[in-house]
Amino acid sequence: MKYTCGRQISIGDWIWCNEGVSVGVVSLILEEEEQWQEWGLMEPGVFVSFDLSCHTLTQDQFVSEESFEQEGVAPLDQVEKQELQQLHHRICSINATVEKKSYSVRRRKPGFGIPWIFYIEPANPERALFYGFIDGETLKKLSKDEAFR
């Protein structure tokens, strides 16, 4: 199975998804009819985990191959992946408890002022942490309202 750009999909790829806004990891590729029927699905596609830490088992999202273009499914390039890993490392350097927690990342459309939002998943969802990077450099702890507006 290939991305719309023609590159081969591999388990573990960091990808753009959800109309090119969320970052996920390919966790399973269902290419053969027998494979996707075993999962009760009607078409081939991939499962995507939005927990970039790989610390927990998640309820991965299925994305059909037919919807790749509509969903903005595309591989992150190496520079984008390294940037996100470095930003996560910066968050961990100011809050050591974050390192062992699940996290996901969203990219905001231009014009919102904070291009990257990191959601840190706590044991208690009421205590979720949100961090944003302004201009890709300045780290800011965000309220839930700031993260979702």
Residue frames as qw, qx, qy, qz and C-alpha x, y, z in Angstrom:
[[0.000, 0.891, 0.454, 0.000, 0.00, 0.00, 0.00],
 [0.463, 0.151, 0.030, 0.873, 1.24, 3.47, -0.85],
 [0.011, -0.621, -0.292, 0.727, 0.60, 7.07, 0.14],
 [0.505, 0.804, 0.295, -0.105, -0.89, 9.35, -2.52],
 [0.029, 0.871, -0.412, -0.266, 2.65, 10.66, -3.10],
 [0.799, 0.421, -0.419, -0.091, 3.68, 7.14, -4.18],
 [0.046, 0.521, -0.771, 0.363, 5.86, 6.27, -1.19],
 [0.609, -0.159, -0.776, -0.041, 5.39, 2.82, 0.38],
 [0.547, -0.641, 0.123, -0.524, 3.56, 2.81, 3.75],
 [0.542, 0.141, -0.764, 0.320, 5.31, 1.08, 6.66],
 [0.629, -0.671, -0.392, 0.016, 4.25, 0.30, 10.21],
 [0.588, -0.470, -0.142, 0.643, 5.76, 2.94, 12.49],
 [0.289, 0.411, 0.266, 0.823, 5.57, 5.77, 9.92],
 [0.026, -0.519, -0.388, 0.761, 4.72, 9.16, 11.43],
 [0.176, 0.421, 0.654, 0.603, 1.93, 10.60, 9.29],
 [0.249, 0.052, 0.093, -0.963, -0.37, 13.56, 8.86],
 [0.090, -0.386, -0.906, -0.144, -4.05, 12.62, 9.23],
 [0.029, -0.732, -0.580, 0.356, -7.46, 14.19, 9.96],
 [0.353, 0.901, 0.207, 0.145, -7.26, 16.58, 7.02],
 [0.601, 0.462, -0.216, 0.615, -3.55, 17.12, 7.63],
 [0.297, -0.789, 0.136, -0.521, -4.02, 18.48, 11.18],
 [0.786, -0.522, 0.298, -0.145, -3.16, 15.56, 13.46],
 [0.284, 0.573, -0.768, -0.005, 0.04, 13.57, 13.65],
 [0.907, -0.203, 0.229, -0.289, -0.23, 9.80, 14.08],
 [0.147, -0.476, 0.853, 0.155, 1.75, 6.60, 13.75],
 [0.749, 0.148, -0.476, -0.435, 0.78, 3.80, 11.37],
 [0.496, -0.383, 0.700, -0.342, 0.08, 0.83, 13.65],
 [0.596, 0.123, 0.793, 0.018, -1.36, -1.72, 11.22],
 [0.289, 0.373, -0.483, -0.738, -1.67, -2.06, 7.44],
 [0.624, 0.247, 0.711, -0.209, -4.60, -4.05, 6.05],
 [0.162, 0.465, -0.529, -0.691, -3.87, -4.56, 2.39],
 [0.163, -0.015, -0.936, -0.312, -5.23, -8.00, 1.55],
 [0.568, -0.325, -0.329, -0.681, -8.98, -8.66, 1.47],
 [0.726, -0.268, -0.623, 0.113, -8.60, -11.47, 4.01],
 [0.370, -0.032, -0.452, 0.811, -6.89, -9.06, 6.45],
 [0.200, -0.124, 0.090, -0.968, -9.48, -6.29, 6.36],
 [0.667, -0.279, -0.477, -0.499, -12.42, -8.70, 6.37],
 [0.605, -0.168, -0.681, 0.377, -10.98, -10.32, 9.50],
 [0.133, -0.116, -0.376, 0.910, -11.39, -6.91, 11.16],
 [0.187, 0.658, 0.696, -0.220, -14.97, -6.62, 9.87],
 [0.036, 0.618, -0.135, -0.773, -14.01, -3.88, 7.42],
 [0.698, 0.594, 0.378, -0.136, -15.21, -3.40, 3.87],
 [0.565, 0.796, -0.114, 0.186, -12.03, -2.01, 2.32],
 [0.773, 0.024, -0.236, 0.589, -8.25, -1.85, 2.70],
 [0.070, -0.912, 0.053, -0.400, -6.55, 0.81, 4.78],
 [0.465, 0.255, -0.595, 0.603, -4.42, 1.51, 7.83],
 [0.535, -0.752, -0.376, 0.084, -4.90, 1.86, 11.55],
 [0.297, 0.598, -0.226, 0.709, -3.38, 5.01, 13.02],
 [0.561, -0.558, -0.461, 0.401, -2.40, 5.61, 16.66],
 [0.091, 0.869, 0.033, 0.485, -2.41, 9.22, 17.80],
 [0.659, -0.731, 0.152, 0.091, -0.32, 8.42, 20.90],
 [0.543, 0.738, -0.368, 0.157, 3.17, 9.33, 19.73],
 [0.325, -0.665, 0.622, -0.255, 4.78, 8.09, 22.94],
 [0.703, 0.130, -0.680, -0.161, 3.86, 4.45, 22.26],
 [0.082, -0.285, 0.755, -0.585, 3.50, 4.10, 26.08],
 [0.518, 0.145, 0.633, -0.556, -0.10, 2.92, 26.07],
 [0.208, 0.292, 0.862, 0.359, -2.43, 0.86, 23.99],
 [0.238, 0.295, 0.079, -0.922, -4.84, 3.16, 22.25],
 [0.584, 0.525, 0.598, -0.159, -8.06, 2.89, 20.33],
 [0.257, -0.235, 0.509, 0.787, -6.50, 3.40, 16.95],
 [0.509, 0.586, 0.153, -0.612, -8.44, 4.97, 14.10],
 [0.627, 0.204, 0.667, 0.348, -9.00, 3.15, 10.82],
 [0.243, 0.679, -0.169, -0.672, -8.42, 5.18, 7.67],
 [0.824, 0.365, 0.432, 0.039, -9.45, 3.58, 4.39],
 [0.513, -0.105, 0.451, 0.723, -7.03, 3.71, 1.49],
 [0.218, 0.648, 0.568, 0.458, -9.75, 5.34, -0.59],
 [0.195, -0.946, -0.253, -0.058, -9.96, 8.28, 1.85],
 [0.688, -0.229, -0.025, 0.689, -6.20, 8.99, 2.09],
 [0.266, 0.363, 0.208, 0.868, -6.41, 12.12, -0.05],
 [0.342, -0.728, -0.337, -0.490, -9.53, 13.47, 1.68],
 [0.723, -0.653, -0.185, 0.128, -8.05, 12.78, 5.14],
 [0.101, 0.919, -0.354, 0.140, -4.72, 14.36, 4.25],
 [0.897, -0.330, 0.259, 0.143, -2.83, 11.14, 4.95],
 [0.583, 0.724, -0.279, 0.243, 0.80, 11.76, 4.11],
 [0.811, -0.204, -0.285, 0.469, 4.14, 10.88, 5.68],
 [0.244, -0.946, 0.106, 0.184, 5.93, 13.48, 7.79],
 [0.651, 0.605, -0.349, 0.297, 9.31, 14.26, 6.37],
 [0.737, -0.120, -0.442, 0.497, 12.35, 13.65, 8.56],
 [0.156, 0.291, -0.203, 0.922, 12.69, 17.36, 9.43],
 [0.540, -0.460, -0.145, -0.690, 9.07, 17.57, 10.68],
 [0.861, -0.310, -0.402, 0.010, 9.46, 14.41, 12.75],
 [0.598, 0.034, -0.380, 0.705, 12.72, 15.63, 14.31],
 [0.095, -0.416, 0.074, -0.901, 11.14, 19.01, 15.06],
 [0.710, -0.468, -0.216, -0.480, 8.26, 17.37, 16.94],
 [0.849, -0.197, -0.398, 0.287, 10.61, 15.08, 18.86],
 [0.396, 0.196, -0.286, 0.850, 12.76, 18.08, 19.84],
 [0.339, -0.471, -0.027, -0.814, 9.70, 20.08, 20.93],
 [0.835, -0.406, -0.321, -0.184, 8.52, 17.13, 23.05],
 [0.718, -0.020, -0.389, 0.577, 12.00, 16.91, 24.59],
 [0.076, 0.372, -0.174, 0.909, 11.75, 20.62, 25.50],
 [0.634, -0.498, -0.154, -0.571, 8.42, 20.02, 27.26],
 [0.889, -0.247, -0.359, 0.140, 9.96, 17.10, 29.17],
 [0.524, 0.211, -0.342, 0.751, 12.89, 19.27, 30.23],
 [0.169, -0.372, 0.204, -0.889, 10.56, 21.67, 32.04],
 [0.749, -0.221, 0.237, -0.578, 8.13, 19.03, 33.35],
 [0.032, 0.370, -0.928, -0.037, 9.82, 15.66, 34.00],
 [0.530, 0.148, 0.738, -0.391, 6.49, 13.92, 34.72],
 [0.635, 0.563, -0.057, -0.526, 5.51, 14.35, 31.07],
 [0.136, 0.524, -0.796, -0.272, 8.22, 12.03, 29.74],
 [0.115, 0.006, 0.992, -0.053, 6.38, 8.82, 30.69],
 [0.449, 0.463, 0.509, -0.570, 2.93, 10.04, 29.61],
 [0.475, 0.458, 0.660, 0.358, 1.07, 9.51, 26.38],
 [0.041, 0.609, 0.015, -0.792, 0.88, 12.53, 24.12],
 [0.532, 0.555, 0.568, 0.293, -0.58, 13.61, 20.83],
 [0.212, -0.364, 0.164, 0.892, 0.10, 16.56, 18.55],
 [0.405, 0.752, 0.519, 0.035, -2.08, 18.78, 16.40],
 [0.336, -0.032, 0.234, 0.912, -1.02, 21.41, 13.91],
 [0.212, 0.734, 0.423, -0.488, -3.12, 24.53, 13.69],
 [0.520, 0.671, 0.360, 0.388, -3.83, 26.26, 10.44],
 [0.387, 0.141, -0.051, 0.910, -1.85, 29.48, 9.80],
 [0.186, -0.545, -0.175, -0.799, -3.23, 32.57, 11.50],
 [0.705, -0.591, -0.367, -0.140, -3.95, 31.03, 14.92],
 [0.151, -0.859, 0.372, -0.318, -0.64, 32.14, 16.45],
 [0.519, -0.447, 0.717, -0.127, 0.24, 28.74, 17.97],
 [0.585, 0.384, -0.572, -0.428, 1.12, 26.26, 15.21],
 [0.526, 0.064, -0.845, 0.074, 1.75, 23.16, 17.38],
 [0.622, -0.475, 0.221, -0.582, -0.43, 21.93, 20.24],
 [0.372, 0.170, -0.896, 0.171, 0.85, 19.07, 22.40],
 [0.730, -0.423, -0.045, -0.535, -1.81, 17.24, 24.45],
 [0.163, 0.329, -0.870, 0.328, -0.35, 15.34, 27.40],
 [0.717, -0.308, -0.476, -0.405, -2.65, 12.52, 28.54],
 [0.183, -0.423, 0.693, -0.554, -2.82, 12.13, 32.32],
 [0.086, -0.165, -0.974, 0.128, -4.36, 9.24, 34.26],
 [0.119, 0.649, 0.608, -0.442, -7.19, 11.63, 35.12],
 [0.370, 0.519, 0.480, 0.602, -8.51, 13.38, 31.95],
 [0.161, -0.948, -0.274, -0.034, -9.57, 16.39, 34.05],
 [0.456, -0.763, 0.233, 0.393, -5.87, 17.11, 34.57],
 [0.760, 0.461, 0.255, 0.379, -4.82, 17.14, 30.93],
 [0.326, -0.643, 0.171, 0.672, -1.87, 19.34, 30.05],
 [0.601, 0.726, 0.276, 0.190, -1.63, 21.41, 26.90],
 [0.408, -0.562, 0.239, 0.679, 1.51, 23.04, 25.56],
 [0.582, 0.782, 0.221, 0.045, 1.82, 25.22, 22.51],
 [0.580, -0.225, 0.247, 0.743, 4.78, 26.45, 20.53],
 [0.255, 0.906, 0.162, -0.295, 4.47, 29.99, 19.24],
 [0.379, 0.830, -0.373, -0.166, 6.40, 30.53, 16.02],
 [0.909, 0.201, -0.350, 0.102, 7.86, 27.07, 16.52],
 [0.434, 0.405, -0.516, 0.617, 10.11, 28.37, 19.29],
 [0.210, -0.356, 0.441, -0.797, 8.40, 29.87, 22.34],
 [0.356, -0.240, -0.902, 0.048, 6.91, 27.25, 24.67],
 [0.348, -0.260, 0.188, -0.881, 3.67, 28.19, 26.41],
 [0.042, 0.233, 0.939, -0.249, 1.50, 26.16, 28.77],
 [0.293, -0.202, -0.397, -0.846, -2.08, 26.50, 27.54],
 [0.505, 0.076, 0.576, -0.639, -5.49, 26.31, 29.13],
 [0.435, 0.291, 0.846, 0.102, -7.96, 23.85, 27.61],
 [0.353, 0.830, 0.322, -0.288, -9.83, 26.82, 26.08],
 [0.048, 0.785, -0.432, -0.442, -6.66, 28.14, 24.42],
 [0.314, -0.232, 0.876, 0.283, -5.82, 24.69, 23.05],
 [0.335, 0.388, 0.851, 0.114, -9.22, 24.15, 21.45],
 [0.274, 0.777, 0.232, -0.518, -10.16, 27.57, 20.10]]
